[in-house]
């Protein structure tokens, strides 16, 4: 089963960007204007940032005790923490992403109208692609932009210093909201 945990980074946008664009276009064909569809897509991406935080904090870092729970945890996230620089373990594999996507498509069917659901969902898929690309880049890229440098430092801090804090990948917003933003080394030394 471990082979299913390995994925090259470019597979994520190759598969999910066309799917996301199709879903977004469905809301447009159902009568929403282009500005409405764009806004719904942005809202969908914002919703993704919250889901990203929740998955990472409550599922990927869950305490497990049984053999099967430990195995499941290792396959979905533990292998990434054990091998954080393995370029094939940095993005969510398509089979796992598809299972999650189906679950969220069904949940969105309960929460949103028939015509807003596709754009919100498609925006969430775009948010997911951005998340996986940023995650890969903060592990293997050499950012020059200060904002990405900060995200890299913040995420690698989660891996190598304080694993029970810093659960956001694309943003620190939800760590700030829920009090899981880790102190920096400078903050720790000063008090």
C-alpha atoms as one frame of an Amber mdcrd trajectory, in Angstrom:
protein
   0.000   0.000   0.000   2.931   2.339   0.544   3.302   2.819  -3.227  -0.011
   4.720  -3.086   1.627   7.317  -0.820   4.144   8.414  -3.472   3.239  11.060
  -6.043   5.259  13.459  -8.187   4.245  17.087  -7.585   3.092  17.902 -11.131
   0.360  15.234 -11.060  -1.737  17.413  -8.726  -2.256  20.392 -11.060  -2.409
  18.106 -14.096  -5.403  16.239 -12.662  -7.169  18.772 -10.460  -6.962  22.116
 -12.312  -9.072  20.858 -15.267 -11.545  19.250 -12.848 -11.782  22.481 -10.837
 -12.272  24.594 -13.960 -15.040  22.288 -15.154 -16.879  22.567 -11.823 -16.480
  26.351 -11.812 -17.822  26.555 -15.385 -20.905  24.560 -14.369 -22.026  27.362
 -12.026 -21.553  29.811 -14.899 -23.669  27.703 -17.260 -26.341  27.481 -14.551
 -26.893  31.235 -14.821 -24.407  32.915 -12.470 -22.497  35.896 -13.798 -18.728
  35.783 -14.214 -18.124  38.072 -11.182 -20.387  35.849  -9.055 -18.561  32.710
 -10.178 -15.169  34.309  -9.478 -16.332  35.394  -6.008 -17.721  31.933  -5.222
 -14.452  30.374  -6.370 -12.438  32.695  -4.107 -14.754  31.835  -1.207 -14.267
  28.137  -2.019 -10.483  28.599  -1.881 -10.816  30.377   1.465 -12.945  27.510
   2.806 -10.131  25.185   1.710  -7.647  27.016   3.988  -9.854  26.147   6.966
 -10.211  22.520   5.830  -6.435  22.311   5.299  -5.863  23.445   8.890  -8.491
  21.038  10.282  -7.163  18.035   8.348  -3.600  18.729   9.385  -4.407  19.358
  13.033  -7.194  16.864  13.782  -6.629  14.007  11.303  -2.982  14.080  10.258
  -1.774  14.549  13.856  -4.280  12.298  15.603  -2.980  10.121  18.445  -3.259
   6.447  17.494  -2.801   3.300  19.554  -3.794   0.242  17.512  -1.798  -1.415
  14.741  -4.330  -0.550  12.024  -4.776   3.037  13.227  -0.998   3.471  13.328
  -0.710   2.018   9.816  -3.474   4.299   8.502  -1.856   7.320  10.149   1.553
   6.428   8.745   0.155   6.129   5.230  -1.771   9.420   5.283   0.795  11.614
   7.068   3.285   9.841   9.302   5.467   8.859   6.342   5.724  12.548   5.432
   6.973  13.450   8.916   9.367  10.509   8.923  10.744  11.502   5.492   9.985
  15.257   5.226  12.341  15.883   2.324  11.139  12.953   0.198   9.846  14.710
  -2.920   7.379  11.876  -3.610   5.636  12.248  -0.227   4.859  15.963  -0.283
   1.558  16.103  -2.151  -1.684  14.237  -1.521  -1.874  11.196  -3.818  -4.723
  11.289  -6.381  -6.610   8.310  -4.896  -6.655   9.881  -1.420  -7.571  13.292
  -2.856 -10.404  11.766  -4.899 -11.897  10.089  -1.821 -11.779  13.393   0.075
 -13.190  15.270  -2.938 -16.187  12.935  -3.159 -16.853  13.364   0.550 -16.733
  17.156   0.257 -18.799  17.233  -2.922 -21.537  15.388  -1.025 -21.202  17.657
   2.021 -21.398  20.731  -0.221 -24.627  19.296  -1.635 -26.129  19.591   1.839
 -24.700  23.039   2.610 -25.049  24.948  -0.673 -27.543  25.439  -3.481 -27.370
  23.349  -6.630 -25.950  26.242  -8.682 -23.421  27.601  -6.141 -22.076  24.194
  -5.124 -19.946  23.619  -8.264 -18.102  26.984  -8.120 -17.509  26.734  -4.370
 -16.253  23.181  -4.781 -14.103  24.094  -7.804 -12.633  27.013  -5.874 -11.856
  24.594  -3.052 -10.057  22.348  -5.541  -8.005  25.324  -6.732  -7.205  26.065
  -3.070  -6.127  22.444  -2.675  -3.821  22.657  -5.721  -2.285  25.875  -4.358
  -1.821  24.162  -0.979  -0.025  21.158  -2.459   2.179  23.321  -4.701   3.145
  25.595  -1.801   3.768  22.559   0.399   6.097  21.057  -2.171   7.861  24.380
  -2.733   8.460  25.146   0.946  10.188  21.774   1.239  12.252  21.880  -1.962
  12.238  25.432  -3.301  14.593  28.284  -2.566  12.121  31.156  -2.192  13.245
  34.710  -2.820   9.957  36.410  -1.904   9.795  37.263   1.796   6.220  35.955
   2.178   7.174  32.496   0.884  10.386  32.512   2.954   8.216  33.081   6.041
   5.895  30.200   5.055   8.916  27.944   4.556  10.361  28.816   7.960   6.928
  28.423   9.578   6.312  25.004   8.020   9.787  23.604   8.583   9.454  24.785
  12.190   6.419  22.475  12.401   8.472  19.573  11.060  11.697  20.012  12.965
  10.872  21.944  16.155   7.253  22.051  17.343   5.080  19.389  15.695   1.996
  20.105  17.818   1.637  23.664  16.458   1.776  25.383  13.069  -0.812  23.336
  11.189  -1.475  25.766   8.345   0.489  25.410   5.127  -0.761  28.206   2.879
  -1.584  30.620   5.699  -0.966  31.186   9.399  -4.491  32.622   9.792  -6.153
  29.605  11.408  -3.180  28.989  13.732  -3.632  32.580  14.924  -7.411  32.136
  15.307  -7.131  28.849  17.249  -4.005  29.631  19.272  -1.707  27.078  17.631
   0.782  29.548  16.165   4.186  28.457  17.434   6.571  30.916  19.006   9.685
  31.631  17.016  13.122  30.803  18.442  13.605  34.533  19.092  10.290  34.723
  21.009  11.250  31.645  23.050  14.662  33.094  23.994  13.262  36.518  24.982
  10.661  35.230  27.349
